[in-house]
Amino acid sequence: MQANLKFARPLAVAFGLFALGGTAYAADVISEEPPAPAPIAELPVASWAGPYAGVSVGYGFSGHADATDVGVD
């Protein structure tokens, strides 16, 4: 039993020193946070801004919607 403790105590100290003196990994390093990237301004594909020069036609052009047999009760 004495032989086991003879090697266990220095081994535990060696592991402790190794844990405290080990190399720092990327997750352990404390540094400044990089600046956030600037937002990219995207123009809208289609916009309703500005003048509109168009013609609005519907189902009632040329009087064809006034059929006599449609909508009569």
Buried (B, 14 or more C-beta within 10 A) or exposed (E): EEEEEEEEEEEEEEEEEEEEEEEEEEEEEEEEEEEEEEEEEEEEEEEEEEEEEEEEEEEEEEEEEEEEEEEEE
